[in-house]
Amino acid sequence: MTDKKTIGRDISVEEFDRKFDDGESIIEYLDMDSLRRPGLEPKRVNVDFPTWMVNGLDREARRLGVTRQALIKMWIAEKLG
């Protein structure tokens, strides 16, 4: 018996790393129900806007066919990205 570390489905950590590094699919070894994307968890932020600004946001959101919240997120992401 060896002391090799394994992850799920009896694949060693070394074999998993090799498959990943070689560009092979590793999807069968992942528990898709427990995956998380660090730093992308939603965090609620309250912002007060003057009425004229909300009206402008709503007009632009309607024009683009998105919600006000989606529009604000898109614009902030563009500025931060």
mmCIF file of the N, C-alpha and C atoms, coordinates in Angstrom:
data_MODEL
# 
_entry.id   MODEL 
# 
loop_
_atom_site.group_PDB 
_atom_site.id 
_atom_site.type_symbol 
_atom_site.label_atom_id 
_atom_site.label_alt_id 
_atom_site.label_comp_id 
_atom_site.label_asym_id 
_atom_site.label_entity_id 
_atom_site.label_seq_id 
_atom_site.pdbx_PDB_ins_code 
_atom_site.Cartn_x 
_atom_site.Cartn_y 
_atom_site.Cartn_z 
_atom_site.occupancy 
_atom_site.B_iso_or_equiv 
_atom_site.pdbx_formal_charge 
_atom_site.auth_seq_id 
_atom_site.auth_comp_id 
_atom_site.auth_asym_id 
_atom_site.auth_atom_id 
_atom_site.pdbx_PDB_model_num 
ATOM 1   N N  . MET A 1 1  ? 0.843   -1.185 0.000   1.00 0.00 ? 1  MET A N  1 
ATOM 2   C CA . MET A 1 1  ? 0.000   0.000  0.000   1.00 0.00 ? 1  MET A CA 1 
ATOM 3   C C  . MET A 1 1  ? 0.883   1.241  0.000   1.00 0.00 ? 1  MET A C  1 
ATOM 4   N N  . THR A 1 2  ? 0.508   2.249  -0.830  1.00 0.00 ? 2  THR A N  1 
ATOM 5   C CA . THR A 1 2  ? 1.304   3.468  -0.926  1.00 0.00 ? 2  THR A CA 1 
ATOM 6   C C  . THR A 1 2  ? 0.641   4.590  -0.145  1.00 0.00 ? 2  THR A C  1 
ATOM 7   N N  . ASP A 1 3  ? 1.416   5.646  0.096   1.00 0.00 ? 3  ASP A N  1 
ATOM 8   C CA . ASP A 1 3  ? 0.893   6.805  0.810   1.00 0.00 ? 3  ASP A CA 1 
ATOM 9   C C  . ASP A 1 3  ? 0.497   7.920  -0.153  1.00 0.00 ? 3  ASP A C  1 
ATOM 10  N N  . LYS A 1 4  ? 0.191   7.590  -1.409  1.00 0.00 ? 4  LYS A N  1 
ATOM 11  C CA . LYS A 1 4  ? -0.186  8.609  -2.383  1.00 0.00 ? 4  LYS A CA 1 
ATOM 12  C C  . LYS A 1 4  ? -1.507  9.245  -1.996  1.00 0.00 ? 4  LYS A C  1 
ATOM 13  N N  . LYS A 1 5  ? -1.571  10.564 -2.122  1.00 0.00 ? 5  LYS A N  1 
ATOM 14  C CA . LYS A 1 5  ? -2.818  11.265 -1.882  1.00 0.00 ? 5  LYS A CA 1 
ATOM 15  C C  . LYS A 1 5  ? -3.714  11.093 -3.103  1.00 0.00 ? 5  LYS A C  1 
ATOM 16  N N  . THR A 1 6  ? -5.002  10.873 -2.846  1.00 0.00 ? 6  THR A N  1 
ATOM 17  C CA . THR A 1 6  ? -5.950  10.749 -3.948  1.00 0.00 ? 6  THR A CA 1 
ATOM 18  C C  . THR A 1 6  ? -7.062  11.771 -3.773  1.00 0.00 ? 6  THR A C  1 
ATOM 19  N N  . ILE A 1 7  ? -7.678  12.093 -4.891  1.00 0.00 ? 7  ILE A N  1 
ATOM 20  C CA . ILE A 1 7  ? -8.839  12.976 -4.869  1.00 0.00 ? 7  ILE A CA 1 
ATOM 21  C C  . ILE A 1 7  ? -9.952  12.274 -5.614  1.00 0.00 ? 7  ILE A C  1 
ATOM 22  N N  . GLY A 1 8  ? -11.113 12.150 -5.012  1.00 0.00 ? 8  GLY A N  1 
ATOM 23  C CA . GLY A 1 8  ? -12.244 11.514 -5.686  1.00 0.00 ? 8  GLY A CA 1 
ATOM 24  C C  . GLY A 1 8  ? -11.833 10.341 -6.562  1.00 0.00 ? 8  GLY A C  1 
ATOM 25  N N  . ARG A 1 9  ? -12.665 9.598  -7.069  1.00 0.00 ? 9  ARG A N  1 
ATOM 26  C CA . ARG A 1 9  ? -12.471 8.534  -8.055  1.00 0.00 ? 9  ARG A CA 1 
ATOM 27  C C  . ARG A 1 9  ? -11.088 7.906  -8.094  1.00 0.00 ? 9  ARG A C  1 
ATOM 28  N N  . ASP A 1 10 ? -10.405 7.854  -7.003  1.00 0.00 ? 10 ASP A N  1 
ATOM 29  C CA . ASP A 1 10 ? -9.115  7.173  -6.881  1.00 0.00 ? 10 ASP A CA 1 
ATOM 30  C C  . ASP A 1 10 ? -8.051  7.643  -7.872  1.00 0.00 ? 10 ASP A C  1 
ATOM 31  N N  . ILE A 1 11 ? -8.008  8.915  -8.151  1.00 0.00 ? 11 ILE A N  1 
ATOM 32  C CA . ILE A 1 11 ? -6.945  9.474  -8.990  1.00 0.00 ? 11 ILE A CA 1 
ATOM 33  C C  . ILE A 1 11 ? -5.987  10.194 -8.054  1.00 0.00 ? 11 ILE A C  1 
ATOM 34  N N  . SER A 1 12 ? -4.713  10.014 -8.285  1.00 0.00 ? 12 SER A N  1 
ATOM 35  C CA . SER A 1 12 ? -3.741  10.668 -7.409  1.00 0.00 ? 12 SER A CA 1 
ATOM 36  C C  . SER A 1 12 ? -3.677  12.160 -7.743  1.00 0.00 ? 12 SER A C  1 
ATOM 37  N N  . VAL A 1 13 ? -3.224  12.924 -6.789  1.00 0.00 ? 13 VAL A N  1 
ATOM 38  C CA . VAL A 1 13 ? -3.052  14.359 -6.992  1.00 0.00 ? 13 VAL A CA 1 
ATOM 39  C C  . VAL A 1 13 ? -2.081  14.600 -8.142  1.00 0.00 ? 13 VAL A C  1 
ATOM 40  N N  . GLU A 1 14 ? -1.030  13.798 -8.193  1.00 0.00 ? 14 GLU A N  1 
ATOM 41  C CA . GLU A 1 14 ? -0.032  13.951 -9.253  1.00 0.00 ? 14 GLU A CA 1 
ATOM 42  C C  . GLU A 1 14 ? -0.641  13.687 -10.629 1.00 0.00 ? 14 GLU A C  1 
ATOM 43  N N  . GLU A 1 15 ? -1.466  12.634 -10.737 1.00 0.00 ? 15 GLU A N  1 
ATOM 44  C CA . GLU A 1 15 ? -2.107  12.306 -12.007 1.00 0.00 ? 15 GLU A CA 1 
ATOM 45  C C  . GLU A 1 15 ? -3.109  13.398 -12.407 1.00 0.00 ? 15 GLU A C  1 
ATOM 46  N N  . PHE A 1 16 ? -3.866  13.901 -11.439 1.00 0.00 ? 16 PHE A N  1 
ATOM 47  C CA . PHE A 1 16 ? -4.815  14.988 -11.679 1.00 0.00 ? 16 PHE A CA 1 
ATOM 48  C C  . PHE A 1 16 ? -4.072  16.214 -12.218 1.00 0.00 ? 16 PHE A C  1 
ATOM 49  N N  . ASP A 1 17 ? -2.981  16.588 -11.552 1.00 0.00 ? 17 ASP A N  1 
ATOM 50  C CA . ASP A 1 17 ? -2.178  17.737 -11.984 1.00 0.00 ? 17 ASP A CA 1 
ATOM 51  C C  . ASP A 1 17 ? -1.615  17.522 -13.387 1.00 0.00 ? 17 ASP A C  1 
ATOM 52  N N  . ARG A 1 18 ? -1.150  16.309 -13.658 1.00 0.00 ? 18 ARG A N  1 
ATOM 53  C CA . ARG A 1 18 ? -0.593  16.026 -14.980 1.00 0.00 ? 18 ARG A CA 1 
ATOM 54  C C  . ARG A 1 18 ? -1.654  16.175 -16.059 1.00 0.00 ? 18 ARG A C  1 
ATOM 55  N N  . LYS A 1 19 ? -2.846  15.598 -15.807 1.00 0.00 ? 19 LYS A N  1 
ATOM 56  C CA . LYS A 1 19 ? -3.937  15.707 -16.769 1.00 0.00 ? 19 LYS A CA 1 
ATOM 57  C C  . LYS A 1 19 ? -4.282  17.173 -17.016 1.00 0.00 ? 19 LYS A C  1 
ATOM 58  N N  . PHE A 1 20 ? -4.378  17.944 -15.943 1.00 0.00 ? 20 PHE A N  1 
ATOM 59  C CA . PHE A 1 20 ? -4.700  19.367 -16.071 1.00 0.00 ? 20 PHE A CA 1 
ATOM 60  C C  . PHE A 1 20 ? -3.617  20.089 -16.875 1.00 0.00 ? 20 PHE A C  1 
ATOM 61  N N  . ASP A 1 21 ? -2.366  19.884 -16.507 1.00 0.00 ? 21 ASP A N  1 
ATOM 62  C CA . ASP A 1 21 ? -1.252  20.544 -17.194 1.00 0.00 ? 21 ASP A CA 1 
ATOM 63  C C  . ASP A 1 21 ? -1.162  20.154 -18.665 1.00 0.00 ? 21 ASP A C  1 
ATOM 64  N N  . ASP A 1 22 ? -1.567  18.921 -18.990 1.00 0.00 ? 22 ASP A N  1 
ATOM 65  C CA . ASP A 1 22 ? -1.520  18.442 -20.378 1.00 0.00 ? 22 ASP A CA 1 
ATOM 66  C C  . ASP A 1 22 ? -2.761  18.839 -21.172 1.00 0.00 ? 22 ASP A C  1 
ATOM 67  N N  . GLY A 1 23 ? -3.670  19.543 -20.520 1.00 0.00 ? 23 GLY A N  1 
ATOM 68  C CA . GLY A 1 23 ? -4.872  19.995 -21.214 1.00 0.00 ? 23 GLY A CA 1 
ATOM 69  C C  . GLY A 1 23 ? -5.952  18.939 -21.352 1.00 0.00 ? 23 GLY A C  1 
ATOM 70  N N  . GLU A 1 24 ? -5.817  17.843 -20.631 1.00 0.00 ? 24 GLU A N  1 
ATOM 71  C CA . GLU A 1 24 ? -6.836  16.791 -20.676 1.00 0.00 ? 24 GLU A CA 1 
ATOM 72  C C  . GLU A 1 24 ? -8.027  17.204 -19.822 1.00 0.00 ? 24 GLU A C  1 
ATOM 73  N N  . SER A 1 25 ? -9.183  16.628 -20.126 1.00 0.00 ? 25 SER A N  1 
ATOM 74  C CA . SER A 1 25 ? -10.382 16.926 -19.353 1.00 0.00 ? 25 SER A CA 1 
ATOM 75  C C  . SER A 1 25 ? -10.252 16.332 -17.946 1.00 0.00 ? 25 SER A C  1 
ATOM 76  N N  . ILE A 1 26 ? -10.582 17.150 -16.958 1.00 0.00 ? 26 ILE A N  1 
ATOM 77  C CA . ILE A 1 26 ? -10.572 16.696 -15.562 1.00 0.00 ? 26 ILE A CA 1 
ATOM 78  C C  . ILE A 1 26 ? -11.971 16.780 -14.958 1.00 0.00 ? 26 ILE A C  1 
ATOM 79  N N  . ILE A 1 27 ? -12.953 17.102 -15.790 1.00 0.00 ? 27 ILE A N  1 
ATOM 80  C CA . ILE A 1 27 ? -14.306 17.345 -15.314 1.00 0.00 ? 27 ILE A CA 1 
ATOM 81  C C  . ILE A 1 27 ? -14.881 16.164 -14.542 1.00 0.00 ? 27 ILE A C  1 
ATOM 82  N N  . GLU A 1 28 ? -14.553 14.952 -14.950 1.00 0.00 ? 28 GLU A N  1 
ATOM 83  C CA . GLU A 1 28 ? -15.111 13.776 -14.271 1.00 0.00 ? 28 GLU A CA 1 
ATOM 84  C C  . GLU A 1 28 ? -14.598 13.635 -12.838 1.00 0.00 ? 28 GLU A C  1 
ATOM 85  N N  . TYR A 1 29 ? -13.549 14.329 -12.503 1.00 0.00 ? 29 TYR A N  1 
ATOM 86  C CA . TYR A 1 29 ? -12.961 14.238 -11.162 1.00 0.00 ? 29 TYR A CA 1 
ATOM 87  C C  . TYR A 1 29 ? -13.423 15.366 -10.243 1.00 0.00 ? 29 TYR A C  1 
ATOM 88  N N  . LEU A 1 30 ? -14.244 16.276 -10.764 1.00 0.00 ? 30 LEU A N  1 
ATOM 89  C CA . LEU A 1 30 ? -14.680 17.421 -9.979  1.00 0.00 ? 30 LEU A CA 1 
ATOM 90  C C  . LEU A 1 30 ? -16.081 17.219 -9.434  1.00 0.00 ? 30 LEU A C  1 
ATOM 91  N N  . ASP A 1 31 ? -16.322 17.714 -8.231  1.00 0.00 ? 31 ASP A N  1 
ATOM 92  C CA . ASP A 1 31 ? -17.647 17.707 -7.625  1.00 0.00 ? 31 ASP A CA 1 
ATOM 93  C C  . ASP A 1 31 ? -18.296 19.038 -7.989  1.00 0.00 ? 31 ASP A C  1 
ATOM 94  N N  . MET A 1 32 ? -19.096 19.040 -9.045  1.00 0.00 ? 32 MET A N  1 
ATOM 95  C CA . MET A 1 32 ? -19.669 20.268 -9.581  1.00 0.00 ? 32 MET A CA 1 
ATOM 96  C C  . MET A 1 32 ? -20.621 20.954 -8.595  1.00 0.00 ? 32 MET A C  1 
ATOM 97  N N  . ASP A 1 33 ? -21.161 20.224 -7.645  1.00 0.00 ? 33 ASP A N  1 
ATOM 98  C CA . ASP A 1 33 ? -22.085 20.810 -6.681  1.00 0.00 ? 33 ASP A CA 1 
ATOM 99  C C  . ASP A 1 33 ? -21.378 21.666 -5.626  1.00 0.00 ? 33 ASP A C  1 
ATOM 100 N N  . SER A 1 34 ? -20.081 21.494 -5.477  1.00 0.00 ? 34 SER A N  1 
ATOM 101 C CA . SER A 1 34 ? -19.381 22.243 -4.435  1.00 0.00 ? 34 SER A CA 1 
ATOM 102 C C  . SER A 1 34 ? -18.443 23.308 -5.002  1.00 0.00 ? 34 SER A C  1 
ATOM 103 N N  . LEU A 1 35 ? -18.472 23.523 -6.313  1.00 0.00 ? 35 LEU A N  1 
ATOM 104 C CA . LEU A 1 35 ? -17.591 24.527 -6.916  1.00 0.00 ? 35 LEU A CA 1 
ATOM 105 C C  . LEU A 1 35 ? -18.026 25.936 -6.544  1.00 0.00 ? 35 LEU A C  1 
ATOM 106 N N  . ARG A 1 36 ? -17.054 26.809 -6.324  1.00 0.00 ? 36 ARG A N  1 
ATOM 107 C CA . ARG A 1 36 ? -17.291 28.213 -6.032  1.00 0.00 ? 36 ARG A CA 1 
ATOM 108 C C  . ARG A 1 36 ? -16.313 29.053 -6.822  1.00 0.00 ? 36 ARG A C  1 
ATOM 109 N N  . ARG A 1 37 ? -16.678 30.265 -7.091  1.00 0.00 ? 37 ARG A N  1 
ATOM 110 C CA . ARG A 1 37 ? -15.792 31.192 -7.787  1.00 0.00 ? 37 ARG A CA 1 
ATOM 111 C C  . ARG A 1 37 ? -15.425 32.296 -6.806  1.00 0.00 ? 37 ARG A C  1 
ATOM 112 N N  . PRO A 1 38 ? -14.277 32.160 -6.157  1.00 0.00 ? 38 PRO A N  1 
ATOM 113 C CA . PRO A 1 38 ? -13.885 33.137 -5.127  1.00 0.00 ? 38 PRO A CA 1 
ATOM 114 C C  . PRO A 1 38 ? -13.893 34.561 -5.665  1.00 0.00 ? 38 PRO A C  1 
ATOM 115 N N  . GLY A 1 39 ? -14.390 35.444 -4.839  1.00 0.00 ? 39 GLY A N  1 
ATOM 116 C CA . GLY A 1 39 ? -14.423 36.852 -5.203  1.00 0.00 ? 39 GLY A CA 1 
ATOM 117 C C  . GLY A 1 39 ? -15.650 37.232 -6.017  1.00 0.00 ? 39 GLY A C  1 
ATOM 118 N N  . LEU A 1 40 ? -16.494 36.268 -6.377  1.00 0.00 ? 40 LEU A N  1 
ATOM 119 C CA . LEU A 1 40 ? -17.680 36.574 -7.167  1.00 0.00 ? 40 LEU A CA 1 
ATOM 120 C C  . LEU A 1 40 ? -18.973 36.391 -6.374  1.00 0.00 ? 40 LEU A C  1 
ATOM 121 N N  . GLU A 1 41 ? -18.836 36.165 -5.066  1.00 0.00 ? 41 GLU A N  1 
ATOM 122 C CA . GLU A 1 41 ? -20.021 36.055 -4.246  1.00 0.00 ? 41 GLU A CA 1 
ATOM 123 C C  . GLU A 1 41 ? -20.705 37.422 -4.222  1.00 0.00 ? 41 GLU A C  1 
ATOM 124 N N  . PRO A 1 42 ? -22.038 37.456 -4.368  1.00 0.00 ? 42 PRO A N  1 
ATOM 125 C CA . PRO A 1 42 ? -22.713 38.750 -4.354  1.00 0.00 ? 42 PRO A CA 1 
ATOM 126 C C  . PRO A 1 42 ? -22.627 39.413 -2.991  1.00 0.00 ? 42 PRO A C  1 
ATOM 127 N N  . LYS A 1 43 ? -22.502 40.714 -3.016  1.00 0.00 ? 43 LYS A N  1 
ATOM 128 C CA . LYS A 1 43 ? -22.495 41.505 -1.787  1.00 0.00 ? 43 LYS A CA 1 
ATOM 129 C C  . LYS A 1 43 ? -23.419 42.694 -2.032  1.00 0.00 ? 43 LYS A C  1 
ATOM 130 N N  . ARG A 1 44 ? -24.393 42.850 -1.192  1.00 0.00 ? 44 ARG A N  1 
ATOM 131 C CA . ARG A 1 44 ? -25.381 43.911 -1.366  1.00 0.00 ? 44 ARG A CA 1 
ATOM 132 C C  . ARG A 1 44 ? -24.771 45.261 -1.006  1.00 0.00 ? 44 ARG A C  1 
ATOM 133 N N  . VAL A 1 45 ? -25.009 46.237 -1.897  1.00 0.00 ? 45 VAL A N  1 
ATOM 134 C CA . VAL A 1 45 ? -24.544 47.610 -1.685  1.00 0.00 ? 45 VAL A CA 1 
ATOM 135 C C  . VAL A 1 45 ? -25.721 48.531 -1.981  1.00 0.00 ? 45 VAL A C  1 
ATOM 136 N N  . ASN A 1 46 ? -26.021 49.405 -1.070  1.00 0.00 ? 46 ASN A N  1 
ATOM 137 C CA . ASN A 1 46 ? -27.105 50.365 -1.283  1.00 0.00 ? 46 ASN A CA 1 
ATOM 138 C C  . ASN A 1 46 ? -26.516 51.700 -1.704  1.00 0.00 ? 46 ASN A C  1 
ATOM 139 N N  . VAL A 1 47 ? -27.060 52.256 -2.779  1.00 0.00 ? 47 VAL A N  1 
ATOM 140 C CA . VAL A 1 47 ? -26.608 53.545 -3.291  1.00 0.00 ? 47 VAL A CA 1 
ATOM 141 C C  . VAL A 1 47 ? -27.833 54.406 -3.540  1.00 0.00 ? 47 VAL A C  1 
ATOM 142 N N  . ASP A 1 48 ? -27.798 55.636 -3.081  1.00 0.00 ? 48 ASP A N  1 
ATOM 143 C CA . ASP A 1 48 ? -28.890 56.570 -3.338  1.00 0.00 ? 48 ASP A CA 1 
ATOM 144 C C  . ASP A 1 48 ? -28.535 57.432 -4.546  1.00 0.00 ? 48 ASP A C  1 
ATOM 145 N N  . PHE A 1 49 ? -29.468 57.495 -5.525  1.00 0.00 ? 49 PHE A N  1 
ATOM 146 C CA . PHE A 1 49 ? -29.294 58.320 -6.717  1.00 0.00 ? 49 PHE A CA 1 
ATOM 147 C C  . PHE A 1 49 ? -30.387 59.377 -6.745  1.00 0.00 ? 49 PHE A C  1 
ATOM 148 N N  . PRO A 1 50 ? -30.092 60.539 -7.288  1.00 0.00 ? 50 PRO A N  1 
ATOM 149 C CA . PRO A 1 50 ? -31.160 61.525 -7.472  1.00 0.00 ? 50 PRO A CA 1 
ATOM 150 C C  . PRO A 1 50 ? -32.151 61.020 -8.533  1.00 0.00 ? 50 PRO A C  1 
ATOM 151 N N  . THR A 1 51 ? -33.382 61.512 -8.478  1.00 0.00 ? 51 THR A N  1 
ATOM 152 C CA . THR A 1 51 ? -34.444 61.053 -9.373  1.00 0.00 ? 51 THR A CA 1 
ATOM 153 C C  . THR A 1 51 ? -34.059 61.182 -10.844 1.00 0.00 ? 51 THR A C  1 
ATOM 154 N N  . TRP A 1 52 ? -33.446 62.307 -11.219 1.00 0.00 ? 52 TRP A N  1 
ATOM 155 C CA . TRP A 1 52 ? -33.092 62.501 -12.634 1.00 0.00 ? 52 TRP A CA 1 
ATOM 156 C C  . TRP A 1 52 ? -32.146 61.408 -13.127 1.00 0.00 ? 52 TRP A C  1 
ATOM 157 N N  . MET A 1 53 ? -31.262 60.932 -12.227 1.00 0.00 ? 53 MET A N  1 
ATOM 158 C CA . MET A 1 53 ? -30.302 59.894 -12.594 1.00 0.00 ? 53 MET A CA 1 
ATOM 159 C C  . MET A 1 53 ? -31.004 58.540 -12.748 1.00 0.00 ? 53 MET A C  1 
ATOM 160 N N  . VAL A 1 54 ? -31.927 58.242 -11.843 1.00 0.00 ? 54 VAL A N  1 
ATOM 161 C CA . VAL A 1 54 ? -32.680 56.992 -11.933 1.00 0.00 ? 54 VAL A CA 1 
ATOM 162 C C  . VAL A 1 54 ? -33.504 56.979 -13.221 1.00 0.00 ? 54 VAL A C  1 
ATOM 163 N N  . ASN A 1 55 ? -34.109 58.115 -13.564 1.00 0.00 ? 55 ASN A N  1 
ATOM 164 C CA . ASN A 1 55 ? -34.893 58.202 -14.801 1.00 0.00 ? 55 ASN A CA 1 
ATOM 165 C C  . ASN A 1 55 ? -33.996 57.948 -16.020 1.00 0.00 ? 55 ASN A C  1 
ATOM 166 N N  . GLY A 1 56 ? -32.806 58.519 -16.011 1.00 0.00 ? 56 GLY A N  1 
ATOM 167 C CA . GLY A 1 56 ? -31.867 58.290 -17.104 1.00 0.00 ? 56 GLY A CA 1 
ATOM 168 C C  . GLY A 1 56 ? -31.410 56.840 -17.177 1.00 0.00 ? 56 GLY A C  1 
ATOM 169 N N  . LEU A 1 57 ? -31.149 56.238 -16.027 1.00 0.00 ? 57 LEU A N  1 
ATOM 170 C CA . LEU A 1 57 ? -30.770 54.824 -15.986 1.00 0.00 ? 57 LEU A CA 1 
ATOM 171 C C  . LEU A 1 57 ? -31.891 53.954 -16.553 1.00 0.00 ? 57 LEU A C  1 
ATOM 172 N N  . ASP A 1 58 ? -33.124 54.256 -16.158 1.00 0.00 ? 58 ASP A N  1 
ATOM 173 C CA . ASP A 1 58 ? -34.261 53.475 -16.631 1.00 0.00 ? 58 ASP A CA 1 
ATOM 174 C C  . ASP A 1 58 ? -34.440 53.602 -18.141 1.00 0.00 ? 58 ASP A C  1 
ATOM 175 N N  . ARG A 1 59 ? -34.285 54.820 -18.682 1.00 0.00 ? 59 ARG A N  1 
ATOM 176 C CA . ARG A 1 59 ? -34.388 55.004 -20.139 1.00 0.00 ? 59 ARG A CA 1 
ATOM 177 C C  . ARG A 1 59 ? -33.342 54.185 -20.875 1.00 0.00 ? 59 ARG A C  1 
ATOM 178 N N  . GLU A 1 60 ? -32.101 54.245 -20.402 1.00 0.00 ? 60 GLU A N  1 
ATOM 179 C CA . GLU A 1 60 ? -31.013 53.509 -21.060 1.00 0.00 ? 60 GLU A CA 1 
ATOM 180 C C  . GLU A 1 60 ? -31.190 52.007 -20.900 1.00 0.00 ? 60 GLU A C  1 
ATOM 181 N N  . ALA A 1 61 ? -31.650 51.572 -19.740 1.00 0.00 ? 61 ALA A N  1 
ATOM 182 C CA . ALA A 1 61 ? -31.892 50.147 -19.514 1.00 0.00 ? 61 ALA A CA 1 
ATOM 183 C C  . ALA A 1 61 ? -32.978 49.639 -20.459 1.00 0.00 ? 61 ALA A C  1 
ATOM 184 N N  . ARG A 1 62 ? -34.069 50.416 -20.618 1.00 0.00 ? 62 ARG A N  1 
ATOM 185 C CA . ARG A 1 62 ? -35.133 50.019 -21.555 1.00 0.00 ? 62 ARG A CA 1 
ATOM 186 C C  . ARG A 1 62 ? -34.605 49.959 -22.983 1.00 0.00 ? 62 ARG A C  1 
ATOM 187 N N  . ARG A 1 63 ? -33.806 50.939 -23.362 1.00 0.00 ? 63 ARG A N  1 
ATOM 188 C CA . ARG A 1 63 ? -33.257 50.978 -24.721 1.00 0.00 ? 63 ARG A CA 1 
ATOM 189 C C  . ARG A 1 63 ? -32.418 49.740 -25.011 1.00 0.00 ? 63 ARG A C  1 
ATOM 190 N N  . LEU A 1 64 ? -31.637 49.298 -24.005 1.00 0.00 ? 64 LEU A N  1 
ATOM 191 C CA . LEU A 1 64 ? -30.768 48.136 -24.171 1.00 0.00 ? 64 LEU A CA 1 
ATOM 192 C C  . LEU A 1 64 ? -31.478 46.812 -23.880 1.00 0.00 ? 64 LEU A C  1 
ATOM 193 N N  . GLY A 1 65 ? -32.667 46.889 -23.303 1.00 0.00 ? 65 GLY A N  1 
ATOM 194 C CA . GLY A 1 65 ? -33.413 45.671 -22.987 1.00 0.00 ? 65 GLY A CA 1 
ATOM 195 C C  . GLY A 1 65 ? -32.862 44.915 -21.798 1.00 0.00 ? 65 GLY A C  1 
ATOM 196 N N  . VAL A 1 66 ? -32.355 45.663 -20.818 1.00 0.00 ? 66 VAL A N  1 
ATOM 197 C CA . VAL A 1 66 ? -31.819 45.046 -19.599 1.00 0.00 ? 66 VAL A CA 1 
ATOM 198 C C  . VAL A 1 66 ? -32.459 45.723 -18.394 1.00 0.00 ? 66 VAL A C  1 
ATOM 199 N N  . THR A 1 67 ? -32.235 45.170 -17.229 1.00 0.00 ? 67 THR A N  1 
ATOM 200 C CA . THR A 1 67 ? -32.743 45.800 -16.009 1.00 0.00 ? 67 THR A CA 1 
ATOM 201 C C  . THR A 1 67 ? -31.825 46.937 -15.587 1.00 0.00 ? 67 THR A C  1 
ATOM 202 N N  . ARG A 1 68 ? -32.354 47.798 -14.741 1.00 0.00 ? 68 ARG A N  1 
ATOM 203 C CA . ARG A 1 68 ? -31.541 48.896 -14.202 1.00 0.00 ? 68 ARG A CA 1 
ATOM 204 C C  . ARG A 1 68 ? -30.314 48.336 -13.486 1.00 0.00 ? 68 ARG A C  1 
ATOM 205 N N  . GLN A 1 69 ? -30.522 47.293 -12.688 1.00 0.00 ? 69 GLN A N  1 
ATOM 206 C CA . GLN A 1 69 ? -29.408 46.698 -11.942 1.00 0.00 ? 69 GLN A CA 1 
ATOM 207 C C  . GLN A 1 69 ? -28.352 46.151 -12.888 1.00 0.00 ? 69 GLN A C  1 
ATOM 208 N N  . ALA A 1 70 ? -28.784 45.474 -13.959 1.00 0.00 ? 70 ALA A N  1 
ATOM 209 C CA . ALA A 1 70 ? -27.828 44.927 -14.929 1.00 0.00 ? 70 ALA A CA 1 
ATOM 210 C C  . ALA A 1 70 ? -27.036 46.047 -15.594 1.00 0.00 ? 70 ALA A C  1 
ATOM 211 N N  . LEU A 1 71 ? -27.717 47.139 -15.932 1.00 0.00 ? 71 LEU A N  1 
ATOM 212 C CA . LEU A 1 71 ? -27.044 48.285 -16.559 1.00 0.00 ? 71 LEU A CA 1 
ATOM 213 C C  . LEU A 1 71 ? -25.983 48.868 -15.628 1.00 0.00 ? 71 LEU A C  1 
ATOM 214 N N  . ILE A 1 72 ? -26.338 49.069 -14.370 1.00 0.00 ? 72 ILE A N  1 
ATOM 215 C CA . ILE A 1 72 ? -25.384 49.617 -13.401 1.00 0.00 ? 72 ILE A CA 1 
ATOM 216 C C  . ILE A 1 72 ? -24.188 48.688 -13.254 1.00 0.00 ? 72 ILE A C  1 
ATOM 217 N N  . LYS A 1 73 ? -24.431 47.377 -13.161 1.00 0.00 ? 73 LYS A N  1 
ATOM 218 C CA . LYS A 1 73 ? -23.340 46.408 -13.039 1.00 0.00 ? 73 LYS A CA 1 
ATOM 219 C C  . LYS A 1 73 ? -22.434 46.444 -14.262 1.00 0.00 ? 73 LYS A C  1 
ATOM 220 N N  . MET A 1 74 ? -23.032 46.516 -15.466 1.00 0.00 ? 74 MET A N  1 
ATOM 221 C CA . MET A 1 74 ? -22.235 46.560 -16.702 1.00 0.00 ? 74 MET A CA 1 
ATOM 222 C C  . MET A 1 74 ? -21.340 47.792 -16.714 1.00 0.00 ? 74 MET A C  1 
ATOM 223 N N  . TRP A 1 75 ? -21.919 48.944 -16.404 1.00 0.00 ? 75 TRP A N  1 
ATOM 224 C CA . TRP A 1 75 ? -21.153 50.192 -16.457 1.00 0.00 ? 75 TRP A CA 1 
ATOM 225 C C  . TRP A 1 75 ? -20.025 50.200 -15.414 1.00 0.00 ? 75 TRP A C  1 
ATOM 226 N N  . ILE A 1 76 ? -20.309 49.744 -14.225 1.00 0.00 ? 76 ILE A N  1 
ATOM 227 C CA . ILE A 1 76 ? -19.264 49.712 -13.197 1.00 0.00 ? 76 ILE A CA 1 
ATOM 228 C C  . ILE A 1 76 ? -18.170 48.725 -13.583 1.00 0.00 ? 76 ILE A C  1 
ATOM 229 N N  . ALA A 1 77 ? -18.554 47.564 -14.101 1.00 0.00 ? 77 ALA A N  1 
ATOM 230 C CA . ALA A 1 77 ? -17.562 46.570 -14.533 1.00 0.00 ? 77 ALA A CA 1 
ATOM 231 C C  . ALA A 1 77 ? -16.663 47.139 -15.634 1.00 0.00 ? 77 ALA A C  1 
ATOM 232 N N  . GLU A 1 78 ? -17.251 47.905 -16.573 1.00 0.00 ? 78 GLU A N  1 
ATOM 233 C CA . GLU A 1 78 ? -16.456 48.528 -17.637 1.00 0.00 ? 78 GLU A CA 1 
ATOM 234 C C  . GLU A 1 78 ? -15.425 49.490 -17.050 1.00 0.00 ? 78 GLU A C  1 
ATOM 235 N N  . LYS A 1 79 ? -15.845 50.286 -16.097 1.00 0.00 ? 79 LYS A N  1 
ATOM 236 C CA . LYS A 1 79 ? -14.938 51.264 -15.482 1.00 0.00 ? 79 LYS A CA 1 
ATOM 237 C C  . LYS A 1 79 ? -13.829 50.602 -14.671 1.00 0.00 ? 79 LYS A C  1 
ATOM 238 N N  . LEU A 1 80 ? -14.177 49.509 -13.982 1.00 0.00 ? 80 LEU A N  1 
ATOM 239 C CA . LEU A 1 80 ? -13.198 48.832 -13.132 1.00 0.00 ? 80 LEU A CA 1 
ATOM 240 C C  . LEU A 1 80 ? -12.308 47.888 -13.909 1.00 0.00 ? 80 LEU A C  1 
ATOM 241 N N  . GLY A 1 81 ? -12.816 47.400 -15.041 1.00 0.00 ? 81 GLY A N  1 
ATOM 242 C CA . GLY A 1 81 ? -12.084 46.396 -15.821 1.00 0.00 ? 81 GLY A CA 1 
ATOM 243 C C  . GLY A 1 81 ? -10.971 47.001 -16.605 1.00 0.00 ? 81 GLY A C  1 
# 
